[in-house]
């Protein structure tokens, strides 16, 4: 029987959480390395070079954004934060510090595994979709020719609408904060103009979603940002 090829580091003071994650991921044929402190987690990540990191940032020795930055200093692997803190400001702070995802405790094994699989798929492709075409639903985005088709018919987008869609498509599946999208599409001077995003996301949904009021692809993470779901 072959050894698991995917290595996950779990950093959490709660041994029951570590055990829960280890059992769930072992069933998916993943190898889990446990760390009970922030310092041990950073050391494990540096030594084992994991494919993905799962970390609680509410640790006594090294917590919050300090832990995220320390992990980022030694690894570019996808980082999923586990936290009992559910406030929007905590999610935004973690994502802006370098986390790729944020899962609030308590959580289910199925949701954690689904998120891990999604990040590993993107990581296998370089962590960013660089294909000429990105597809979701009946929409095809041709990034090279700057064309968008829906059901085979061309969709007219303004330059800003296309830049916003391209930013989401390049990082399909990944949660992008308001600040990051504003910086990529409009520039640093518009870092606080979240209403720009609301307006243009609304434009894209009306043009690309079957039901703009209940979007299936251009998804809102309330108070944090947006992600493009279901892309291929």
mmCIF file of the C-alpha atoms, coordinates in Angstrom:
data_MODEL
# 
_entry.id   MODEL 
# 
loop_
_atom_site.group_PDB 
_atom_site.id 
_atom_site.type_symbol 
_atom_site.label_atom_id 
_atom_site.label_alt_id 
_atom_site.label_comp_id 
_atom_site.label_asym_id 
_atom_site.label_entity_id 
_atom_site.label_seq_id 
_atom_site.pdbx_PDB_ins_code 
_atom_site.Cartn_x 
_atom_site.Cartn_y 
_atom_site.Cartn_z 
_atom_site.occupancy 
_atom_site.B_iso_or_equiv 
_atom_site.pdbx_formal_charge 
_atom_site.auth_seq_id 
_atom_site.auth_comp_id 
_atom_site.auth_asym_id 
_atom_site.auth_atom_id 
_atom_site.pdbx_PDB_model_num 
ATOM 1   C CA . UNK A 1 1   ? 0.000   0.000  0.000   1.00 0.00 ? 1   UNK A CA 1 
ATOM 2   C CA . UNK A 1 2   ? 1.472   3.371  -1.031  1.00 0.00 ? 2   UNK A CA 1 
ATOM 3   C CA . UNK A 1 3   ? 2.117   6.130  1.469   1.00 0.00 ? 3   UNK A CA 1 
ATOM 4   C CA . UNK A 1 4   ? -0.151  9.206  1.378   1.00 0.00 ? 4   UNK A CA 1 
ATOM 5   C CA . UNK A 1 5   ? 1.337   11.863 -0.888  1.00 0.00 ? 5   UNK A CA 1 
ATOM 6   C CA . UNK A 1 6   ? -0.545  14.868 0.499   1.00 0.00 ? 6   UNK A CA 1 
ATOM 7   C CA . UNK A 1 7   ? 0.862   16.306 3.731   1.00 0.00 ? 7   UNK A CA 1 
ATOM 8   C CA . UNK A 1 8   ? -1.278  18.601 5.895   1.00 0.00 ? 8   UNK A CA 1 
ATOM 9   C CA . UNK A 1 9   ? -0.038  20.457 8.981   1.00 0.00 ? 9   UNK A CA 1 
ATOM 10  C CA . UNK A 1 10  ? -2.725  21.144 11.619  1.00 0.00 ? 10  UNK A CA 1 
ATOM 11  C CA . UNK A 1 11  ? -1.905  23.762 14.267  1.00 0.00 ? 11  UNK A CA 1 
ATOM 12  C CA . UNK A 1 12  ? -4.313  23.855 17.214  1.00 0.00 ? 12  UNK A CA 1 
ATOM 13  C CA . UNK A 1 13  ? -3.992  23.825 21.007  1.00 0.00 ? 13  UNK A CA 1 
ATOM 14  C CA . UNK A 1 14  ? -7.114  21.661 21.307  1.00 0.00 ? 14  UNK A CA 1 
ATOM 15  C CA . UNK A 1 15  ? -6.050  18.024 21.009  1.00 0.00 ? 15  UNK A CA 1 
ATOM 16  C CA . UNK A 1 16  ? -9.638  16.985 20.293  1.00 0.00 ? 16  UNK A CA 1 
ATOM 17  C CA . UNK A 1 17  ? -9.738  19.283 17.258  1.00 0.00 ? 17  UNK A CA 1 
ATOM 18  C CA . UNK A 1 18  ? -6.391  17.911 16.079  1.00 0.00 ? 18  UNK A CA 1 
ATOM 19  C CA . UNK A 1 19  ? -7.650  14.346 16.502  1.00 0.00 ? 19  UNK A CA 1 
ATOM 20  C CA . UNK A 1 20  ? -10.908 15.153 14.689  1.00 0.00 ? 20  UNK A CA 1 
ATOM 21  C CA . UNK A 1 21  ? -9.039  16.672 11.741  1.00 0.00 ? 21  UNK A CA 1 
ATOM 22  C CA . UNK A 1 22  ? -6.447  13.880 11.636  1.00 0.00 ? 22  UNK A CA 1 
ATOM 23  C CA . UNK A 1 23  ? -9.090  11.133 11.553  1.00 0.00 ? 23  UNK A CA 1 
ATOM 24  C CA . UNK A 1 24  ? -11.119 12.938 8.876   1.00 0.00 ? 24  UNK A CA 1 
ATOM 25  C CA . UNK A 1 25  ? -8.108  13.554 6.633   1.00 0.00 ? 25  UNK A CA 1 
ATOM 26  C CA . UNK A 1 26  ? -6.614  10.102 7.169   1.00 0.00 ? 26  UNK A CA 1 
ATOM 27  C CA . UNK A 1 27  ? -9.855  8.698  5.742   1.00 0.00 ? 27  UNK A CA 1 
ATOM 28  C CA . UNK A 1 28  ? -9.077  10.792 2.641   1.00 0.00 ? 28  UNK A CA 1 
ATOM 29  C CA . UNK A 1 29  ? -5.579  9.245  2.437   1.00 0.00 ? 29  UNK A CA 1 
ATOM 30  C CA . UNK A 1 30  ? -3.823  12.408 3.589   1.00 0.00 ? 30  UNK A CA 1 
ATOM 31  C CA . UNK A 1 31  ? -0.943  12.469 6.065   1.00 0.00 ? 31  UNK A CA 1 
ATOM 32  C CA . UNK A 1 32  ? -1.434  14.870 8.980   1.00 0.00 ? 32  UNK A CA 1 
ATOM 33  C CA . UNK A 1 33  ? 1.334   16.462 11.056  1.00 0.00 ? 33  UNK A CA 1 
ATOM 34  C CA . UNK A 1 34  ? 0.071   17.877 14.364  1.00 0.00 ? 34  UNK A CA 1 
ATOM 35  C CA . UNK A 1 35  ? 1.366   20.920 16.247  1.00 0.00 ? 35  UNK A CA 1 
ATOM 36  C CA . UNK A 1 36  ? -0.016  22.129 19.586  1.00 0.00 ? 36  UNK A CA 1 
ATOM 37  C CA . UNK A 1 37  ? 1.619   25.594 19.584  1.00 0.00 ? 37  UNK A CA 1 
ATOM 38  C CA . UNK A 1 38  ? 2.282   28.324 17.075  1.00 0.00 ? 38  UNK A CA 1 
ATOM 39  C CA . UNK A 1 39  ? 6.037   27.898 17.352  1.00 0.00 ? 39  UNK A CA 1 
ATOM 40  C CA . UNK A 1 40  ? 5.749   24.140 16.808  1.00 0.00 ? 40  UNK A CA 1 
ATOM 41  C CA . UNK A 1 41  ? 3.495   24.782 13.835  1.00 0.00 ? 41  UNK A CA 1 
ATOM 42  C CA . UNK A 1 42  ? 5.977   27.138 12.189  1.00 0.00 ? 42  UNK A CA 1 
ATOM 43  C CA . UNK A 1 43  ? 8.765   24.609 12.797  1.00 0.00 ? 43  UNK A CA 1 
ATOM 44  C CA . UNK A 1 44  ? 6.683   21.756 11.356  1.00 0.00 ? 44  UNK A CA 1 
ATOM 45  C CA . UNK A 1 45  ? 5.805   23.763 8.264   1.00 0.00 ? 45  UNK A CA 1 
ATOM 46  C CA . UNK A 1 46  ? 9.446   24.681 7.708   1.00 0.00 ? 46  UNK A CA 1 
ATOM 47  C CA . UNK A 1 47  ? 10.623  21.092 8.148   1.00 0.00 ? 47  UNK A CA 1 
ATOM 48  C CA . UNK A 1 48  ? 7.855   19.144 6.381   1.00 0.00 ? 48  UNK A CA 1 
ATOM 49  C CA . UNK A 1 49  ? 7.008   21.485 3.472   1.00 0.00 ? 49  UNK A CA 1 
ATOM 50  C CA . UNK A 1 50  ? 3.290   20.581 3.599   1.00 0.00 ? 50  UNK A CA 1 
ATOM 51  C CA . UNK A 1 51  ? 0.834   20.793 0.732   1.00 0.00 ? 51  UNK A CA 1 
ATOM 52  C CA . UNK A 1 52  ? -1.614  22.714 2.920   1.00 0.00 ? 52  UNK A CA 1 
ATOM 53  C CA . UNK A 1 53  ? -1.815  24.233 6.420   1.00 0.00 ? 53  UNK A CA 1 
ATOM 54  C CA . UNK A 1 54  ? -4.818  24.310 8.763   1.00 0.00 ? 54  UNK A CA 1 
ATOM 55  C CA . UNK A 1 55  ? -4.277  26.611 11.751  1.00 0.00 ? 55  UNK A CA 1 
ATOM 56  C CA . UNK A 1 56  ? -6.183  28.047 14.676  1.00 0.00 ? 56  UNK A CA 1 
ATOM 57  C CA . UNK A 1 57  ? -4.902  31.587 15.151  1.00 0.00 ? 57  UNK A CA 1 
ATOM 58  C CA . UNK A 1 58  ? -6.139  31.933 18.750  1.00 0.00 ? 58  UNK A CA 1 
ATOM 59  C CA . UNK A 1 59  ? -3.010  30.470 20.331  1.00 0.00 ? 59  UNK A CA 1 
ATOM 60  C CA . UNK A 1 60  ? -1.297  31.549 23.529  1.00 0.00 ? 60  UNK A CA 1 
ATOM 61  C CA . UNK A 1 61  ? 2.294   31.628 22.286  1.00 0.00 ? 61  UNK A CA 1 
ATOM 62  C CA . UNK A 1 62  ? 1.879   32.948 18.754  1.00 0.00 ? 62  UNK A CA 1 
ATOM 63  C CA . UNK A 1 63  ? -1.527  33.948 17.538  1.00 0.00 ? 63  UNK A CA 1 
ATOM 64  C CA . UNK A 1 64  ? -3.570  36.116 15.243  1.00 0.00 ? 64  UNK A CA 1 
ATOM 65  C CA . UNK A 1 65  ? -1.989  37.733 12.218  1.00 0.00 ? 65  UNK A CA 1 
ATOM 66  C CA . UNK A 1 66  ? 1.457   37.192 13.771  1.00 0.00 ? 66  UNK A CA 1 
ATOM 67  C CA . UNK A 1 67  ? 1.089   33.430 13.305  1.00 0.00 ? 67  UNK A CA 1 
ATOM 68  C CA . UNK A 1 68  ? -0.204  33.833 9.755   1.00 0.00 ? 68  UNK A CA 1 
ATOM 69  C CA . UNK A 1 69  ? 2.756   36.014 8.792   1.00 0.00 ? 69  UNK A CA 1 
ATOM 70  C CA . UNK A 1 70  ? 5.199   33.584 10.420  1.00 0.00 ? 70  UNK A CA 1 
ATOM 71  C CA . UNK A 1 71  ? 3.694   30.683 8.465   1.00 0.00 ? 71  UNK A CA 1 
ATOM 72  C CA . UNK A 1 72  ? 3.730   32.728 5.272   1.00 0.00 ? 72  UNK A CA 1 
ATOM 73  C CA . UNK A 1 73  ? 7.411   33.515 5.798   1.00 0.00 ? 73  UNK A CA 1 
ATOM 74  C CA . UNK A 1 74  ? 8.306   29.833 5.445   1.00 0.00 ? 74  UNK A CA 1 
ATOM 75  C CA . UNK A 1 75  ? 5.590   28.486 3.136   1.00 0.00 ? 75  UNK A CA 1 
ATOM 76  C CA . UNK A 1 76  ? 3.387   29.501 0.234   1.00 0.00 ? 76  UNK A CA 1 
ATOM 77  C CA . UNK A 1 77  ? 1.082   26.501 0.770   1.00 0.00 ? 77  UNK A CA 1 
ATOM 78  C CA . UNK A 1 78  ? -2.654  27.218 1.033   1.00 0.00 ? 78  UNK A CA 1 
ATOM 79  C CA . UNK A 1 79  ? -3.555  28.269 4.583   1.00 0.00 ? 79  UNK A CA 1 
ATOM 80  C CA . UNK A 1 80  ? -7.003  27.668 6.070   1.00 0.00 ? 80  UNK A CA 1 
ATOM 81  C CA . UNK A 1 81  ? -7.657  29.464 9.354   1.00 0.00 ? 81  UNK A CA 1 
ATOM 82  C CA . UNK A 1 82  ? -9.833  27.788 11.985  1.00 0.00 ? 82  UNK A CA 1 
ATOM 83  C CA . UNK A 1 83  ? -11.257 30.183 14.527  1.00 0.00 ? 83  UNK A CA 1 
ATOM 84  C CA . UNK A 1 84  ? -14.060 30.620 17.019  1.00 0.00 ? 84  UNK A CA 1 
ATOM 85  C CA . UNK A 1 85  ? -14.044 34.326 16.092  1.00 0.00 ? 85  UNK A CA 1 
ATOM 86  C CA . UNK A 1 86  ? -16.802 35.009 13.582  1.00 0.00 ? 86  UNK A CA 1 
ATOM 87  C CA . UNK A 1 87  ? -16.686 38.811 13.305  1.00 0.00 ? 87  UNK A CA 1 
ATOM 88  C CA . UNK A 1 88  ? -16.085 40.222 9.833   1.00 0.00 ? 88  UNK A CA 1 
ATOM 89  C CA . UNK A 1 89  ? -13.079 42.218 11.037  1.00 0.00 ? 89  UNK A CA 1 
ATOM 90  C CA . UNK A 1 90  ? -11.364 39.012 12.198  1.00 0.00 ? 90  UNK A CA 1 
ATOM 91  C CA . UNK A 1 91  ? -11.937 37.312 8.843   1.00 0.00 ? 91  UNK A CA 1 
ATOM 92  C CA . UNK A 1 92  ? -10.688 40.320 6.896   1.00 0.00 ? 92  UNK A CA 1 
ATOM 93  C CA . UNK A 1 93  ? -7.588  40.647 9.103   1.00 0.00 ? 93  UNK A CA 1 
ATOM 94  C CA . UNK A 1 94  ? -6.699  36.975 8.590   1.00 0.00 ? 94  UNK A CA 1 
ATOM 95  C CA . UNK A 1 95  ? -7.186  37.104 4.821   1.00 0.00 ? 95  UNK A CA 1 
ATOM 96  C CA . UNK A 1 96  ? -5.265  40.347 4.457   1.00 0.00 ? 96  UNK A CA 1 
ATOM 97  C CA . UNK A 1 97  ? -2.399  38.874 6.518   1.00 0.00 ? 97  UNK A CA 1 
ATOM 98  C CA . UNK A 1 98  ? -2.021  36.024 4.030   1.00 0.00 ? 98  UNK A CA 1 
ATOM 99  C CA . UNK A 1 99  ? -4.606  33.339 4.836   1.00 0.00 ? 99  UNK A CA 1 
ATOM 100 C CA . UNK A 1 100 ? -6.383  31.762 1.877   1.00 0.00 ? 100 UNK A CA 1 
ATOM 101 C CA . UNK A 1 101 ? -9.575  30.742 3.644   1.00 0.00 ? 101 UNK A CA 1 
ATOM 102 C CA . UNK A 1 102 ? -11.374 31.095 6.982   1.00 0.00 ? 102 UNK A CA 1 
ATOM 103 C CA . UNK A 1 103 ? -13.552 28.461 8.650   1.00 0.00 ? 103 UNK A CA 1 
ATOM 104 C CA . UNK A 1 104 ? -15.461 29.319 11.811  1.00 0.00 ? 104 UNK A CA 1 
ATOM 105 C CA . UNK A 1 105 ? -15.667 26.821 14.679  1.00 0.00 ? 105 UNK A CA 1 
ATOM 106 C CA . UNK A 1 106 ? -17.602 24.626 15.130  1.00 0.00 ? 106 UNK A CA 1 
ATOM 107 C CA . UNK A 1 107 ? -17.280 23.144 11.656  1.00 0.00 ? 107 UNK A CA 1 
ATOM 108 C CA . UNK A 1 108 ? -18.072 19.854 9.952   1.00 0.00 ? 108 UNK A CA 1 
ATOM 109 C CA . UNK A 1 109 ? -15.573 17.429 8.494   1.00 0.00 ? 109 UNK A CA 1 
ATOM 110 C CA . UNK A 1 110 ? -17.286 17.487 5.087   1.00 0.00 ? 110 UNK A CA 1 
ATOM 111 C CA . UNK A 1 111 ? -16.928 21.258 4.734   1.00 0.00 ? 111 UNK A CA 1 
ATOM 112 C CA . UNK A 1 112 ? -13.281 21.221 5.803   1.00 0.00 ? 112 UNK A CA 1 
ATOM 113 C CA . UNK A 1 113 ? -12.454 18.387 3.393   1.00 0.00 ? 113 UNK A CA 1 
ATOM 114 C CA . UNK A 1 114 ? -14.265 20.139 0.533   1.00 0.00 ? 114 UNK A CA 1 
ATOM 115 C CA . UNK A 1 115 ? -12.281 23.321 1.099   1.00 0.00 ? 115 UNK A CA 1 
ATOM 116 C CA . UNK A 1 116 ? -9.004  21.416 1.367   1.00 0.00 ? 116 UNK A CA 1 
ATOM 117 C CA . UNK A 1 117 ? -9.691  19.576 -1.883  1.00 0.00 ? 117 UNK A CA 1 
ATOM 118 C CA . UNK A 1 118 ? -10.541 22.825 -3.661  1.00 0.00 ? 118 UNK A CA 1 
ATOM 119 C CA . UNK A 1 119 ? -7.304  24.478 -2.523  1.00 0.00 ? 119 UNK A CA 1 
ATOM 120 C CA . UNK A 1 120 ? -5.237  21.432 -3.463  1.00 0.00 ? 120 UNK A CA 1 
ATOM 121 C CA . UNK A 1 121 ? -6.763  21.398 -6.952  1.00 0.00 ? 121 UNK A CA 1 
ATOM 122 C CA . UNK A 1 122 ? -5.850  25.044 -7.465  1.00 0.00 ? 122 UNK A CA 1 
ATOM 123 C CA . UNK A 1 123 ? -2.406  24.488 -5.975  1.00 0.00 ? 123 UNK A CA 1 
ATOM 124 C CA . UNK A 1 124 ? -1.793  21.664 -8.454  1.00 0.00 ? 124 UNK A CA 1 
ATOM 125 C CA . UNK A 1 125 ? -2.444  24.184 -11.209 1.00 0.00 ? 125 UNK A CA 1 
ATOM 126 C CA . UNK A 1 126 ? -0.098  26.744 -9.692  1.00 0.00 ? 126 UNK A CA 1 
ATOM 127 C CA . UNK A 1 127 ? -2.597  28.337 -7.313  1.00 0.00 ? 127 UNK A CA 1 
ATOM 128 C CA . UNK A 1 128 ? -3.968  30.539 -10.093 1.00 0.00 ? 128 UNK A CA 1 
ATOM 129 C CA . UNK A 1 129 ? -6.000  29.792 -13.192 1.00 0.00 ? 129 UNK A CA 1 
ATOM 130 C CA . UNK A 1 130 ? -3.834  30.841 -16.143 1.00 0.00 ? 130 UNK A CA 1 
ATOM 131 C CA . UNK A 1 131 ? -5.766  28.957 -18.810 1.00 0.00 ? 131 UNK A CA 1 
ATOM 132 C CA . UNK A 1 132 ? -6.778  30.936 -21.859 1.00 0.00 ? 132 UNK A CA 1 
ATOM 133 C CA . UNK A 1 133 ? -10.437 30.212 -21.058 1.00 0.00 ? 133 UNK A CA 1 
ATOM 134 C CA . UNK A 1 134 ? -12.271 29.971 -17.745 1.00 0.00 ? 134 UNK A CA 1 
ATOM 135 C CA . UNK A 1 135 ? -15.779 28.487 -17.736 1.00 0.00 ? 135 UNK A CA 1 
ATOM 136 C CA . UNK A 1 136 ? -18.604 28.581 -15.216 1.00 0.00 ? 136 UNK A CA 1 
ATOM 137 C CA . UNK A 1 137 ? -22.169 27.591 -15.992 1.00 0.00 ? 137 UNK A CA 1 
ATOM 138 C CA . UNK A 1 138 ? -22.854 28.574 -19.612 1.00 0.00 ? 138 UNK A CA 1 
ATOM 139 C CA . UNK A 1 139 ? -20.287 31.391 -19.468 1.00 0.00 ? 139 UNK A CA 1 
ATOM 140 C CA . UNK A 1 140 ? -16.856 31.275 -21.111 1.00 0.00 ? 140 UNK A CA 1 
ATOM 141 C CA . UNK A 1 141 ? -14.267 33.943 -20.306 1.00 0.00 ? 141 UNK A CA 1 
ATOM 142 C CA . UNK A 1 142 ? -11.477 34.192 -22.902 1.00 0.00 ? 142 UNK A CA 1 
ATOM 143 C CA . UNK A 1 143 ? -8.755  36.003 -20.979 1.00 0.00 ? 143 UNK A CA 1 
ATOM 144 C CA . UNK A 1 144 ? -6.398  36.266 -23.953 1.00 0.00 ? 144 UNK A CA 1 
ATOM 145 C CA . UNK A 1 145 ? -8.908  37.765 -26.404 1.00 0.00 ? 145 UNK A CA 1 
ATOM 146 C CA . UNK A 1 146 ? -10.830 39.645 -23.691 1.00 0.00 ? 146 UNK A CA 1 
ATOM 147 C CA . UNK A 1 147 ? -14.119 38.100 -24.779 1.00 0.00 ? 147 UNK A CA 1 
ATOM 148 C CA . UNK A 1 148 ? -17.003 36.776 -22.715 1.00 0.00 ? 148 UNK A CA 1 
ATOM 149 C CA . UNK A 1 149 ? -19.587 34.377 -24.135 1.00 0.00 ? 149 UNK A CA 1 
ATOM 150 C CA . UNK A 1 150 ? -22.818 33.252 -22.528 1.00 0.00 ? 150 UNK A CA 1 
ATOM 151 C CA . UNK A 1 151 ? -24.575 30.358 -24.205 1.00 0.00 ? 151 UNK A CA 1 
ATOM 152 C CA . UNK A 1 152 ? -22.349 30.968 -27.222 1.00 0.00 ? 152 UNK A CA 1 
ATOM 153 C CA . UNK A 1 153 ? -23.407 34.619 -27.593 1.00 0.00 ? 153 UNK A CA 1 
ATOM 154 C CA . UNK A 1 154 ? -20.977 37.421 -26.946 1.00 0.00 ? 154 UNK A CA 1 
ATOM 155 C CA . UNK A 1 155 ? -21.583 39.515 -23.822 1.00 0.00 ? 155 UNK A CA 1 
ATOM 156 C CA . UNK A 1 156 ? -20.527 43.152 -23.877 1.00 0.00 ? 156 UNK A CA 1 
ATOM 157 C CA . UNK A 1 157 ? -18.583 44.202 -20.784 1.00 0.00 ? 157 UNK A CA 1 
ATOM 158 C CA . UNK A 1 158 ? -17.104 47.586 -20.035 1.00 0.00 ? 158 UNK A CA 1 
ATOM 159 C CA . UNK A 1 159 ? -13.326 47.681 -19.433 1.00 0.00 ? 159 UNK A CA 1 
ATOM 160 C CA . UNK A 1 160 ? -13.856 47.861 -15.654 1.00 0.00 ? 160 UNK A CA 1 
ATOM 161 C CA . UNK A 1 161 ? -16.396 45.032 -15.707 1.00 0.00 ? 161 UNK A CA 1 
ATOM 162 C CA . UNK A 1 162 ? -13.941 42.853 -17.613 1.00 0.00 ? 162 UNK A CA 1 
ATOM 163 C CA . UNK A 1 163 ? -11.045 43.694 -15.278 1.00 0.00 ? 163 UNK A CA 1 
ATOM 164 C CA . UNK A 1 164 ? -13.170 42.765 -12.270 1.00 0.00 ? 164 UNK A CA 1 
ATOM 165 C CA . UNK A 1 165 ? -14.293 39.494 -13.860 1.00 0.00 ? 165 UNK A CA 1 
ATOM 166 C CA . UNK A 1 166 ? -10.709 38.691 -14.915 1.00 0.00 ? 166 UNK A CA 1 
ATOM 167 C CA . UNK A 1 167 ? -9.448  39.255 -11.357 1.00 0.00 ? 167 UNK A CA 1 
ATOM 168 C CA . UNK A 1 168 ? -12.049 36.816 -10.022 1.00 0.00 ? 168 UNK A CA 1 
ATOM 169 C CA . UNK A 1 169 ? -11.361 34.318 -12.826 1.00 0.00 ? 169 UNK A CA 1 
ATOM 170 C CA . UNK A 1 170 ? -7.579  34.366 -12.305 1.00 0.00 ? 170 UNK A CA 1 
ATOM 171 C CA . UNK A 1 171 ? -8.170  33.336 -8.678  1.00 0.00 ? 171 UNK A CA 1 
ATOM 172 C CA . UNK A 1 172 ? -11.303 31.239 -9.259  1.00 0.00 ? 172 UNK A CA 1 
ATOM 173 C CA . UNK A 1 173 ? -12.605 29.615 -6.092  1.00 0.00 ? 173 UNK A CA 1 
ATOM 174 C CA . UNK A 1 174 ? -10.481 31.795 -3.854  1.00 0.00 ? 174 UNK A CA 1 
ATOM 175 C CA . UNK A 1 175 ? -12.002 34.418 -1.581  1.00 0.00 ? 175 UNK A CA 1 
ATOM 176 C CA . UNK A 1 176 ? -10.698 37.869 -2.546  1.00 0.00 ? 176 UNK A CA 1 
ATOM 177 C CA . UNK A 1 177 ? -11.148 40.696 -0.054  1.00 0.00 ? 177 UNK A CA 1 
ATOM 178 C CA . UNK A 1 178 ? -12.752 44.004 -0.979  1.00 0.00 ? 178 UNK A CA 1 
ATOM 179 C CA . UNK A 1 179 ? -9.397  45.765 -0.592  1.00 0.00 ? 179 UNK A CA 1 
ATOM 180 C CA . UNK A 1 180 ? -7.604  43.351 -2.893  1.00 0.00 ? 180 UNK A CA 1 
ATOM 181 C CA . UNK A 1 181 ? -10.206 43.590 -5.633  1.00 0.00 ? 181 UNK A CA 1 
ATOM 182 C CA . UNK A 1 182 ? -10.346 47.369 -5.389  1.00 0.00 ? 182 UNK A CA 1 
ATOM 183 C CA . UNK A 1 183 ? -6.564  47.559 -5.630  1.00 0.00 ? 183 UNK A CA 1 
ATOM 184 C CA . UNK A 1 184 ? -6.380  45.178 -8.619  1.00 0.00 ? 184 UNK A CA 1 
ATOM 185 C CA . UNK A 1 185 ? -9.222  46.759 -10.582 1.00 0.00 ? 185 UNK A CA 1 
ATOM 186 C CA . UNK A 1 186 ? -9.189  50.433 -9.611  1.00 0.00 ? 186 UNK A CA 1 
ATOM 187 C CA . UNK A 1 187 ? -5.828  50.958 -7.921  1.00 0.00 ? 187 UNK A CA 1 
ATOM 188 C CA . UNK A 1 188 ? -4.638  51.736 -4.398  1.00 0.00 ? 188 UNK A CA 1 
ATOM 189 C CA . UNK A 1 189 ? -6.325  55.148 -4.316  1.00 0.00 ? 189 UNK A CA 1 
ATOM 190 C CA . UNK A 1 190 ? -9.742  53.461 -4.209  1.00 0.00 ? 190 UNK A CA 1 
ATOM 191 C CA . UNK A 1 191 ? -8.963  51.072 -1.360  1.00 0.00 ? 191 UNK A CA 1 
ATOM 192 C CA . UNK A 1 192 ? -11.942 52.205 0.729   1.00 0.00 ? 192 UNK A CA 1 
ATOM 193 C CA . UNK A 1 193 ? -14.513 52.564 -2.053  1.00 0.00 ? 193 UNK A CA 1 
ATOM 194 C CA . UNK A 1 194 ? -16.377 49.308 -1.444  1.00 0.00 ? 194 UNK A CA 1 
ATOM 195 C CA . UNK A 1 195 ? -19.462 50.749 -3.118  1.00 0.00 ? 195 UNK A CA 1 
ATOM 196 C CA . UNK A 1 196 ? -17.581 50.533 -6.434  1.00 0.00 ? 196 UNK A CA 1 
ATOM 197 C CA . UNK A 1 197 ? -17.520 46.764 -6.008  1.00 0.00 ? 197 UNK A CA 1 
ATOM 198 C CA . UNK A 1 198 ? -21.199 46.493 -5.126  1.00 0.00 ? 198 UNK A CA 1 
ATOM 199 C CA . UNK A 1 199 ? -22.170 48.407 -8.263  1.00 0.00 ? 199 UNK A CA 1 
ATOM 200 C CA . UNK A 1 200 ? -19.951 46.486 -10.686 1.00 0.00 ? 200 UNK A CA 1 
ATOM 201 C CA . UNK A 1 201 ? -20.580 43.080 -9.139  1.00 0.00 ? 201 UNK A CA 1 
ATOM 202 C CA . UNK A 1 202 ? -24.262 43.863 -9.644  1.00 0.00 ? 202 UNK A CA 1 
ATOM 203 C CA . UNK A 1 203 ? -23.573 44.625 -13.317 1.00 0.00 ? 203 UNK A CA 1 
ATOM 204 C CA . UNK A 1 204 ? -21.743 41.315 -13.791 1.00 0.00 ? 204 UNK A CA 1 
ATOM 205 C CA . UNK A 1 205 ? -24.467 39.321 -12.061 1.00 0.00 ? 205 UNK A CA 1 
ATOM 206 C CA . UNK A 1 206 ? -27.180 40.842 -14.247 1.00 0.00 ? 206 UNK A CA 1 
ATOM 207 C CA . UNK A 1 207 ? -25.194 39.940 -17.368 1.00 0.00 ? 207 UNK A CA 1 
ATOM 208 C CA . UNK A 1 208 ? -23.879 36.510 -16.365 1.00 0.00 ? 208 UNK A CA 1 
ATOM 209 C CA . UNK A 1 209 ? -26.071 34.915 -13.673 1.00 0.00 ? 209 UNK A CA 1 
ATOM 210 C CA . UNK A 1 210 ? -29.335 33.074 -14.339 1.00 0.00 ? 210 UNK A CA 1 
ATOM 211 C CA . UNK A 1 211 ? -30.843 34.684 -11.234 1.00 0.00 ? 211 UNK A CA 1 
ATOM 212 C CA . UNK A 1 212 ? -28.876 37.814 -10.225 1.00 0.00 ? 212 UNK A CA 1 
ATOM 213 C CA . UNK A 1 213 ? -30.741 37.970 -6.907  1.00 0.00 ? 213 UNK A CA 1 
ATOM 214 C CA . UNK A 1 214 ? -29.519 34.476 -5.990  1.00 0.00 ? 214 UNK A CA 1 
ATOM 215 C CA . UNK A 1 215 ? -26.106 34.267 -7.658  1.00 0.00 ? 215 UNK A CA 1 
ATOM 216 C CA . UNK A 1 216 ? -24.561 30.831 -8.108  1.00 0.00 ? 216 UNK A CA 1 
ATOM 217 C CA . UNK A 1 217 ? -21.133 31.885 -9.388  1.00 0.00 ? 217 UNK A CA 1 
ATOM 218 C CA . UNK A 1 218 ? -20.183 35.423 -8.326  1.00 0.00 ? 218 UNK A CA 1 
ATOM 219 C CA . UNK A 1 219 ? -20.619 34.744 -4.626  1.00 0.00 ? 219 UNK A CA 1 
ATOM 220 C CA . UNK A 1 220 ? -20.587 37.233 -1.751  1.00 0.00 ? 220 UNK A CA 1 
ATOM 221 C CA . UNK A 1 221 ? -18.762 36.523 1.516   1.00 0.00 ? 221 UNK A CA 1 
ATOM 222 C CA . UNK A 1 222 ? -20.626 39.070 3.619   1.00 0.00 ? 222 UNK A CA 1 
ATOM 223 C CA . UNK A 1 223 ? -18.436 41.905 4.819   1.00 0.00 ? 223 UNK A CA 1 
ATOM 224 C CA . UNK A 1 224 ? -15.275 40.276 3.466   1.00 0.00 ? 224 UNK A CA 1 
ATOM 225 C CA . UNK A 1 225 ? -15.220 39.994 -0.311  1.00 0.00 ? 225 UNK A CA 1 
ATOM 226 C CA . UNK A 1 226 ? -16.198 37.868 -3.299  1.00 0.00 ? 226 UNK A CA 1 
ATOM 227 C CA . UNK A 1 227 ? -15.244 34.607 -4.962  1.00 0.00 ? 227 UNK A CA 1 
ATOM 228 C CA . UNK A 1 228 ? -15.931 33.035 -8.353  1.00 0.00 ? 228 UNK A CA 1 
ATOM 229 C CA . UNK A 1 229 ? -17.448 29.615 -7.657  1.00 0.00 ? 229 UNK A CA 1 
ATOM 230 C CA . UNK A 1 230 ? -17.882 26.639 -9.966  1.00 0.00 ? 230 UNK A CA 1 
ATOM 231 C CA . UNK A 1 231 ? -15.189 27.633 -12.470 1.00 0.00 ? 231 UNK A CA 1 
ATOM 232 C CA . UNK A 1 232 ? -13.335 25.133 -14.651 1.00 0.00 ? 232 UNK A CA 1 
# 
